[in-house]
Amino acid sequence: MRDIKFKCWISSENRMMLPEELIDKKDMPIGMLITKSNWKFLQYTGLKDKNGKEIYEGDIVKFEYLAGTSILHTGKVKWNSILCAFIVENIKTGSINYCEQIREVIGNIYQNTELLEVKK
């Protein structure tokens, strides 16, 4: 069973709040946390990259398009409500891939928007 935890992007402060910091807010009513309009909660997928870094929704990652190949693509981790699973969306093609193909977290969609640009 995977851990259920979140990190949180706080747009008004332009920073990512890590799970440890959210635990420090445990005395704050959950309604106050959830209704903050400038807070975006990002759920942990239960997976880690090759360096042991936890993979969260909203992360930008390098992944193998086909398992066992050395060609890496860039994608963003998303929740897919149809599949009821976390997926990796290829930034270049929009194709859907499995999170198990992730090799490395290289950023996130809030702090590293330059990684979302398709190079021609």
VODREN-326778 format. One record per atom (N, C-alpha, C, O, CB): residue number from 1; atom name; x, y, z. Coordinates in steps of 0.2 Angstrom, whole numbers, plus 5000, padded with zeros to 4 digits. Glycine has a CB too. Layout:
BEGIN
REC   n atom   px   py   pz
REC NUM   CA    X    Y    Z
...
end
This chain:
BEGIN
REC   n atom   px   py   pz
REC   1    N 5004 4994 5000
REC   1   CA 5000 5000 5000
REC   1    C 5004 5006 5000
REC   1    O 5009 5007 5004
REC   1   CB 4995 5000 5006
REC   2    N 5003 5011 4996
REC   2   CA 5007 5017 4995
REC   2    C 5005 5022 5001
REC   2    O 4999 5022 5003
REC   2   CB 5007 5020 4988
REC   3    N 5010 5027 5002
REC   3   CA 5008 5032 5007
REC   3    C 5004 5037 5003
REC   3    O 5005 5039 4997
REC   3   CB 5015 5035 5009
REC   4    N 4999 5040 5007
REC   4   CA 4995 5045 5004
REC   4    C 4998 5052 5007
REC   4    O 4997 5053 5013
REC   4   CB 4987 5044 5006
REC   5    N 5001 5056 5002
REC   5   CA 5004 5062 5005
REC   5    C 5004 5067 4999
REC   5    O 5003 5065 4993
REC   5   CB 5011 5061 5007
REC   6    N 5005 5073 5000
REC   6   CA 5004 5079 4995
REC   6    C 5010 5084 4996
REC   6    O 5013 5084 5002
REC   6   CB 4997 5082 4996
REC   7    N 5011 5087 4991
REC   7   CA 5015 5093 4991
REC   7    C 5011 5098 4989
REC   7    O 5005 5097 4986
REC   7   CB 5022 5093 4987
REC   8    N 5012 5105 4990
REC   8   CA 5007 5110 4988
REC   8    C 5011 5116 4985
REC   8    O 5016 5119 4988
REC   8   CB 5004 5112 4994
REC   9    N 5009 5118 4979
REC   9   CA 5011 5124 4976
REC   9    C 5007 5130 4979
REC   9    O 5001 5130 4978
REC   9   CB 5011 5124 4968
REC  10    N 5011 5135 4981
REC  10   CA 5007 5141 4984
REC  10    C 5009 5147 4979
REC  10    O 5015 5150 4979
REC  10   CB 5010 5143 4991
REC  11    N 5004 5148 4975
REC  11   CA 5006 5153 4969
REC  11    C 5007 5160 4972
REC  11    O 5011 5164 4969
REC  11   CB 5000 5154 4965
REC  12    N 5004 5162 4978
REC  12   CA 5005 5169 4980
REC  12    C 5012 5170 4983
REC  12    O 5015 5175 4984
REC  12   CB 5000 5170 4986
REC  13    N 5015 5164 4985
REC  13   CA 5022 5165 4988
REC  13    C 5027 5162 4983
REC  13    O 5033 5162 4984
REC  13   CB 5023 5160 4994
REC  14    N 5025 5159 4977
REC  14   CA 5029 5157 4972
REC  14    C 5034 5151 4974
REC  14    O 5040 5152 4973
REC  14   CB 5033 5162 4968
REC  15    N 5031 5147 4978
REC  15   CA 5035 5141 4981
REC  15    C 5031 5135 4982
REC  15    O 5025 5135 4982
REC  15   CB 5038 5144 4988
REC  16    N 5035 5129 4982
REC  16   CA 5032 5123 4984
REC  16    C 5033 5121 4991
REC  16    O 5038 5121 4994
REC  16   CB 5036 5118 4979
REC  17    N 5027 5119 4994
REC  17   CA 5027 5117 5001
REC  17    C 5028 5109 5001
REC  17    O 5024 5106 4998
REC  17   CB 5021 5120 5005
REC  18    N 5033 5107 5004
REC  18   CA 5034 5100 5004
REC  18    C 5030 5096 5010
REC  18    O 5027 5099 5014
REC  18   CB 5041 5098 5006
REC  19    N 5029 5089 5009
REC  19   CA 5024 5086 5014
REC  19    C 5026 5087 5021
REC  19    O 5022 5088 5025
REC  19   CB 5025 5078 5012
REC  20    N 5033 5088 5023
REC  20   CA 5035 5089 5030
REC  20    C 5032 5095 5032
REC  20    O 5030 5096 5038
REC  20   CB 5042 5089 5030
REC  21    N 5032 5100 5028
REC  21   CA 5029 5107 5030
REC  21    C 5021 5107 5031
REC  21    O 5019 5110 5035
REC  21   CB 5031 5112 5025
REC  22    N 5018 5103 5027
REC  22   CA 5011 5102 5028
REC  22    C 5009 5099 5034
REC  22    O 5004 5100 5037
REC  22   CB 5008 5098 5022
REC  23    N 5013 5094 5036
REC  23   CA 5012 5090 5043
REC  23    C 5012 5095 5048
REC  23    O 5009 5095 5053
REC  23   CB 5017 5085 5044
REC  24    N 5016 5101 5048
REC  24   CA 5017 5106 5053
REC  24    C 5010 5110 5054
REC  24    O 5009 5113 5059
REC  24   CB 5023 5110 5051
REC  25    N 5006 5109 5048
REC  25   CA 5000 5113 5049
REC  25    C 4994 5108 5051
REC  25    O 4988 5110 5050
REC  25   CB 4998 5116 5042
REC  26    N 4996 5103 5054
REC  26   CA 4990 5098 5056
REC  26    C 4985 5101 5061
REC  26    O 4980 5098 5061
REC  26   CB 4994 5092 5059
REC  27    N 4987 5106 5064
REC  27   CA 4982 5109 5069
REC  27    C 4977 5114 5065
REC  27    O 4972 5116 5068
REC  27   CB 4985 5113 5075
REC  28    N 4978 5115 5059
REC  28   CA 4974 5120 5055
REC  28    C 4968 5116 5052
REC  28    O 4970 5110 5050
REC  28   CB 4978 5123 5049
REC  29    N 4962 5118 5053
REC  29   CA 4956 5114 5050
REC  29    C 4957 5113 5043
REC  29    O 4960 5117 5039
REC  29   CB 4950 5118 5052
REC  30    N 4956 5106 5041
REC  30   CA 4957 5104 5034
REC  30    C 4953 5109 5029
REC  30    O 4956 5110 5024
REC  30   CB 4955 5097 5033
REC  31    N 4948 5111 5031
REC  31   CA 4944 5116 5027
REC  31    C 4948 5122 5025
REC  31    O 4947 5125 5020
REC  31   CB 4937 5118 5030
REC  32    N 4952 5125 5030
REC  32   CA 4956 5131 5029
REC  32    C 4961 5129 5024
REC  32    O 4963 5134 5020
REC  32   CB 4958 5133 5035
REC  33    N 4964 5123 5024
REC  33   CA 4969 5122 5020
REC  33    C 4967 5121 5012
REC  33    O 4969 5124 5008
REC  33   CB 4973 5115 5022
REC  34    N 4961 5117 5012
REC  34   CA 4958 5116 5005
REC  34    C 4956 5122 5002
REC  34    O 4956 5122 4996
REC  34   CB 4953 5110 5006
REC  35    N 4953 5126 5005
REC  35   CA 4949 5132 5002
REC  35    C 4954 5138 5000
REC  35    O 4952 5143 4998
REC  35   CB 4944 5134 5007
REC  36    N 4960 5137 5002
REC  36   CA 4965 5143 5000
REC  36    C 4965 5143 4993
REC  36    O 4968 5138 4990
REC  36   CB 4972 5142 5004
REC  37    N 4963 5148 4989
REC  37   CA 4963 5148 4982
REC  37    C 4969 5148 4979
REC  37    O 4970 5146 4973
REC  37   CB 4959 5154 4980
REC  38    N 4974 5150 4982
REC  38   CA 4981 5150 4979
REC  38    C 4985 5144 4981
REC  38    O 4991 5144 4979
REC  38   CB 4985 5157 4981
REC  39    N 4982 5139 4983
REC  39   CA 4986 5133 4985
REC  39    C 4984 5127 4980
REC  39    O 4978 5126 4979
REC  39   CB 4985 5131 4992
REC  40    N 4988 5124 4977
REC  40   CA 4987 5118 4973
REC  40    C 4990 5112 4975
REC  40    O 4996 5112 4976
REC  40   CB 4989 5120 4965
REC  41    N 4986 5107 4978
REC  41   CA 4989 5101 4981
REC  41    C 4990 5096 4975
REC  41    O 4987 5095 4970
REC  41   CB 4983 5098 4985
REC  42    N 4996 5093 4976
REC  42   CA 4999 5088 4971
REC  42    C 5000 5082 4975
REC  42    O 5004 5081 4979
REC  42   CB 5005 5091 4968
REC  43    N 4997 5076 4972
REC  43   CA 4997 5070 4976
REC  43    C 5003 5066 4974
REC  43    O 5005 5066 4968
REC  43   CB 4991 5066 4975
REC  44    N 5006 5062 4979
REC  44   CA 5011 5057 4978
REC  44    C 5009 5051 4974
REC  44    O 5004 5049 4976
REC  44   CB 5014 5055 4985
REC  45    N 5013 5049 4969
REC  45   CA 5011 5043 4965
REC  45    C 5012 5037 4968
REC  45    O 5009 5031 4966
REC  45   CB 5014 5044 4958
REC  46    N 5016 5037 4973
REC  46   CA 5019 5030 4976
REC  46    C 5025 5028 4973
REC  46    O 5027 5022 4975
REC  46   CB 5013 5025 4976
REC  47    N 5028 5031 4968
REC  47   CA 5034 5029 4965
REC  47    C 5039 5034 4966
REC  47    O 5038 5040 4968
REC  47   CB 5032 5029 4957
REC  48    N 5046 5031 4965
REC  48   CA 5052 5035 4966
REC  48    C 5056 5035 4959
REC  48    O 5055 5030 4956
REC  48   CB 5056 5033 4972
REC  49    N 5059 5040 4958
REC  49   CA 5064 5040 4952
REC  49    C 5070 5036 4953
REC  49    O 5071 5033 4959
REC  49   CB 5065 5047 4949
REC  50    N 5075 5035 4948
REC  50   CA 5081 5032 4949
REC  50    C 5085 5034 4954
REC  50    O 5090 5031 4957
REC  50   CB 5085 5032 4942
REC  51    N 5084 5040 4956
REC  51   CA 5088 5043 4962
REC  51    C 5085 5043 4969
REC  51    O 5087 5046 4974
REC  51   CB 5090 5051 4960
REC  52    N 5079 5040 4969
REC  52   CA 5075 5039 4975
REC  52    C 5071 5045 4977
REC  52    O 5068 5046 4982
REC  52   CB 5080 5038 4981
REC  53    N 5070 5050 4972
REC  53   CA 5066 5056 4973
REC  53    C 5058 5054 4972
REC  53    O 5057 5050 4967
REC  53   CB 5068 5061 4968
REC  54    N 5054 5056 4976
REC  54   CA 5047 5054 4976
REC  54    C 5044 5058 4970
REC  54    O 5046 5063 4968
REC  54   CB 5043 5056 4982
REC  55    N 5039 5054 4966
REC  55   CA 5036 5057 4960
REC  55    C 5029 5059 4962
REC  55    O 5025 5055 4965
REC  55   CB 5036 5052 4954
REC  56    N 5028 5066 4961
REC  56   CA 5021 5069 4962
REC  56    C 5018 5071 4956
REC  56    O 5021 5072 4951
REC  56   CB 5022 5075 4967
REC  57    N 5011 5071 4956
REC  57   CA 5007 5074 4951
REC  57    C 5010 5081 4950
REC  57    O 5012 5085 4954
REC  57   CB 4999 5075 4953
REC  58    N 5011 5083 4943
REC  58   CA 5013 5090 4942
REC  58    C 5021 5090 4941
REC  58    O 5024 5095 4939
REC  58   CB 5012 5095 4947
REC  59    N 5024 5084 4942
REC  59   CA 5031 5084 4941
REC  59    C 5033 5083 4933
REC  59    O 5029 5080 4929
REC  59   CB 5035 5078 4944
REC  60    N 5038 5086 4931
REC  60   CA 5041 5085 4924
REC  60    C 5046 5080 4925
REC  60    O 5051 5080 4929
REC  60   CB 5043 5092 4921
REC  61    N 5046 5075 4920
REC  61   CA 5050 5069 4921
REC  61    C 5053 5067 4914
REC  61    O 5051 5069 4909
REC  61   CB 5046 5063 4924
REC  62    N 5059 5063 4915
REC  62   CA 5062 5060 4909
REC  62    C 5059 5053 4909
REC  62    O 5059 5050 4915
REC  62   CB 5069 5060 4909
REC  63    N 5057 5050 4904
REC  63   CA 5054 5043 4904
REC  63    C 5056 5039 4898
REC  63    O 5057 5042 4892
REC  63   CB 5046 5043 4905
REC  64    N 5056 5033 4898
REC  64   CA 5057 5028 4892
REC  64    C 5050 5028 4889
REC  64    O 5045 5026 4892
REC  64   CB 5060 5021 4894
REC  65    N 5050 5029 4882
REC  65   CA 5044 5028 4878
REC  65    C 5042 5020 4878
REC  65    O 5036 5018 4879
REC  65   CB 5044 5031 4871
REC  66    N 5047 5016 4877
REC  66   CA 5047 5009 4877
REC  66    C 5051 5006 4882
REC  66    O 5057 5008 4882
REC  66   CB 5048 5006 4870
REC  67    N 5049 5002 4887
REC  67   CA 5053 5000 4892
REC  67    C 5059 4996 4889
REC  67    O 5059 4992 4885
REC  67   CB 5049 4995 4897
REC  68    N 5065 4997 4893
REC  68   CA 5071 4994 4891
REC  68    C 5075 4998 4885
REC  68    O 5080 4996 4884
REC  68   CB 5070 4988 4888
REC  69    N 5072 5003 4883
REC  69   CA 5076 5007 4878
REC  69    C 5080 5013 4881
REC  69    O 5078 5015 4887
REC  69   CB 5071 5010 4873
REC  70    N 5085 5015 4878
REC  70   CA 5089 5021 4881
REC  70    C 5086 5028 4879
REC  70    O 5089 5033 4881
REC  70   CB 5096 5020 4879
REC  71    N 5081 5028 4874
REC  71   CA 5079 5035 4872
REC  71    C 5074 5037 4877
REC  71    O 5069 5034 4879
REC  71   CB 5076 5034 4865
REC  72    N 5076 5043 4880
REC  72   CA 5071 5046 4885
REC  72    C 5067 5052 4882
REC  72    O 5070 5056 4877
REC  72   CB 5076 5049 4891
REC  73    N 5061 5053 4884
REC  73   CA 5057 5058 4882
REC  73    C 5055 5062 4888
REC  73    O 5056 5060 4894
REC  73   CB 5050 5055 4879
REC  74    N 5052 5068 4887
REC  74   CA 5050 5073 4893
REC  74    C 5043 5072 4893
REC  74    O 5039 5073 4888
REC  74   CB 5053 5080 4892
REC  75    N 5040 5072 4899
REC  75   CA 5033 5072 4900
REC  75    C 5031 5075 4907
REC  75    O 5035 5076 4911
REC  75   CB 5030 5065 4900
REC  76    N 5024 5076 4908
REC  76   CA 5022 5078 4914
REC  76    C 5017 5073 4917
REC  76    O 5013 5070 4914
REC  76   CB 5018 5085 4914
REC  77    N 5018 5072 4924
REC  77   CA 5014 5068 4928
REC  77    C 5007 5071 4929
REC  77    O 5006 5076 4932
REC  77   CB 5017 5065 4934
REC  78    N 5002 5067 4927
REC  78   CA 4995 5069 4928
REC  78    C 4990 5063 4931
REC  78    O 4992 5058 4930
REC  78   CB 4992 5072 4921
REC  79    N 4985 5065 4934
REC  79   CA 4980 5060 4936
REC  79    C 4975 5060 4930
REC  79    O 4973 5065 4927
REC  79   CB 4976 5063 4942
REC  80    N 4974 5054 4928
REC  80   CA 4969 5052 4923
REC  80    C 4963 5049 4926
REC  80    O 4963 5044 4928
REC  80   CB 4972 5048 4917
REC  81    N 4957 5053 4926
REC  81   CA 4951 5051 4929
REC  81    C 4948 5045 4925
REC  81    O 4944 5042 4928
REC  81   CB 4946 5057 4930
REC  82    N 4949 5045 4919
REC  82   CA 4946 5039 4915
REC  82    C 4949 5032 4917
REC  82    O 4946 5027 4918
REC  82   CB 4946 5040 4907
REC  83    N 4956 5033 4917
REC  83   CA 4960 5027 4919
REC  83    C 4960 5026 4926
REC  83    O 4962 5020 4929
REC  83   CB 4967 5027 4916
REC  84    N 4958 5031 4930
REC  84   CA 4959 5031 4938
REC  84    C 4966 5029 4939
REC  84    O 4968 5024 4944
REC  84   CB 4954 5026 4941
REC  85    N 4971 5032 4936
REC  85   CA 4978 5031 4937
REC  85    C 4982 5037 4936
REC  85    O 4980 5042 4932
REC  85   CB 4980 5025 4933
REC  86    N 4988 5038 4939
REC  86   CA 4993 5043 4937
REC  86    C 4996 5041 4930
REC  86    O 4998 5035 4929
REC  86   CB 4998 5044 4942
REC  87    N 4997 5045 4926
REC  87   CA 5000 5044 4919
REC  87    C 5005 5049 4918
REC  87    O 5006 5054 4921
REC  87   CB 4995 5044 4913
REC  88    N 5009 5048 4913
REC  88   CA 5014 5053 4910
REC  88    C 5012 5055 4903
REC  88    O 5011 5051 4899
REC  88   CB 5022 5050 4910
REC  89    N 5011 5062 4902
REC  89   CA 5009 5064 4896
REC  89    C 5015 5067 4892
REC  89    O 5018 5071 4895
REC  89   CB 5003 5070 4897
REC  90    N 5016 5064 4887
REC  90   CA 5022 5066 4883
REC  90    C 5021 5073 4881
REC  90    O 5016 5075 4878
REC  90   CB 5023 5062 4877
REC  91    N 5026 5078 4882
REC  91   CA 5025 5085 4881
REC  91    C 5025 5086 4873
REC  91    O 5022 5091 4871
REC  91   CB 5031 5089 4884
REC  92    N 5029 5082 4870
REC  92   CA 5030 5083 4862
REC  92    C 5024 5081 4858
REC  92    O 5021 5084 4854
REC  92   CB 5036 5080 4860
REC  93    N 5021 5075 4860
REC  93   CA 5016 5071 4856
REC  93    C 5009 5071 4860
REC  93    O 5004 5070 4856
REC  93   CB 5018 5064 4855
REC  94    N 5009 5072 4866
REC  94   CA 5003 5072 4870
REC  94    C 5001 5064 4872
REC  94    O 4995 5063 4875
REC  94   CB 4997 5075 4866
REC  95    N 5005 5060 4869
REC  95   CA 5003 5053 4871
REC  95    C 5003 5051 4878
REC  95    O 5007 5054 4882
REC  95   CB 5008 5048 4867
REC  96    N 5000 5046 4880
REC  96   CA 5000 5044 4887
REC  96    C 5004 5038 4888
REC  96    O 5004 5033 4884
REC  96   CB 4992 5042 4889
REC  97    N 5008 5038 4894
REC  97   CA 5012 5033 4895
REC  97    C 5012 5031 4903
REC  97    O 5009 5035 4907
REC  97   CB 5020 5035 4894
REC  98    N 5014 5025 4905
REC  98   CA 5014 5023 4912
REC  98    C 5019 5026 4916
REC  98    O 5025 5027 4914
REC  98   CB 5015 5015 4912
REC  99    N 5017 5028 4922
REC  99   CA 5022 5031 4927
REC  99    C 5028 5026 4928
REC  99    O 5033 5028 4930
REC  99   CB 5019 5033 4933
REC 100    N 5027 5020 4928
REC 100   CA 5033 5015 4929
REC 100    C 5038 5016 4924
REC 100    O 5044 5013 4925
REC 100   CB 5030 5008 4928
REC 101    N 5037 5019 4919
REC 101   CA 5043 5021 4914
REC 101    C 5047 5027 4915
REC 101    O 5051 5029 4912
REC 101   CB 5039 5022 4907
REC 102    N 5045 5030 4921
REC 102   CA 5049 5036 4923
REC 102    C 5056 5034 4925
REC 102    O 5056 5030 4929
REC 102   CB 5045 5040 4929
REC 103    N 5060 5038 4923
REC 103   CA 5067 5037 4925
REC 103    C 5070 5043 4930
REC 103    O 5073 5041 4935
REC 103   CB 5072 5037 4919
REC 104    N 5068 5049 4929
REC 104   CA 5070 5054 4933
REC 104    C 5066 5060 4933
REC 104    O 5063 5062 4928
REC 104   CB 5077 5056 4930
REC 105    N 5065 5063 4939
REC 105   CA 5061 5070 4940
REC 105    C 5066 5075 4938
REC 105    O 5071 5076 4941
REC 105   CB 5058 5070 4947
REC 106    N 5064 5080 4934
REC 106   CA 5068 5085 4932
REC 106    C 5065 5092 4934
REC 106    O 5069 5097 4933
REC 106   CB 5070 5085 4924
REC 107    N 5059 5092 4936
REC 107   CA 5056 5099 4938
REC 107    C 5049 5098 4939
REC 107    O 5047 5092 4940
REC 107   CB 5057 5104 4933
REC 108    N 5045 5103 4939
REC 108   CA 5038 5103 4940
REC 108    C 5035 5108 4936
REC 108    O 5038 5113 4934
REC 108   CB 5036 5104 4948
REC 109    N 5028 5108 4935
REC 109   CA 5025 5112 4930
REC 109    C 5024 5119 4932
REC 109    O 5023 5124 4928
REC 109   CB 5018 5110 4929
REC 110    N 5026 5121 4939
REC 110   CA 5025 5128 4941
REC 110    C 5032 5131 4941
REC 110    O 5032 5137 4940
REC 110   CB 5022 5127 4948
REC 111    N 5037 5128 4943
REC 111   CA 5044 5131 4944
REC 111    C 5048 5131 4938
REC 111    O 5053 5134 4937
REC 111   CB 5047 5129 4950
REC 112    N 5046 5126 4933
REC 112   CA 5051 5125 4927
REC 112    C 5047 5125 4921
REC 112    O 5047 5120 4917
REC 112   CB 5054 5118 4928
REC 113    N 5043 5130 4920
REC 113   CA 5039 5130 4914
REC 113    C 5043 5130 4907
REC 113    O 5040 5128 4902
REC 113   CB 5035 5136 4914
REC 114    N 5049 5132 4907
REC 114   CA 5053 5131 4901
REC 114    C 5054 5124 4899
REC 114    O 5055 5123 4893
REC 114   CB 5060 5134 4903
REC 115    N 5053 5119 4903
REC 115   CA 5054 5112 4902
REC 115    C 5048 5110 4898
REC 115    O 5048 5104 4895
REC 115   CB 5055 5108 4908
REC 116    N 5042 5113 4898
REC 116   CA 5036 5112 4895
REC 116    C 5036 5114 4887
REC 116    O 5031 5112 4884
REC 116   CB 5030 5114 4898
REC 117    N 5041 5118 4885
REC 117   CA 5041 5120 4879
REC 117    C 5043 5115 4874
REC 117    O 5048 5112 4875
REC 117   CB 5046 5127 4878
REC 118    N 5040 5114 4868
REC 118   CA 5042 5109 4863
REC 118    C 5047 5112 4859
REC 118    O 5046 5118 4856
REC 118   CB 5036 5107 4859
REC 119    N 5053 5109 4859
REC 119   CA 5058 5111 4854
REC 119    C 5057 5109 4847
REC 119    O 5056 5103 4846
REC 119   CB 5065 5109 4857
REC 120    N 5058 5113 4842
REC 120   CA 5058 5112 4835
REC 120    C 5064 5110 4832
REC 120    O 5064 5109 4826
REC 120   CB 5054 5117 4832
end
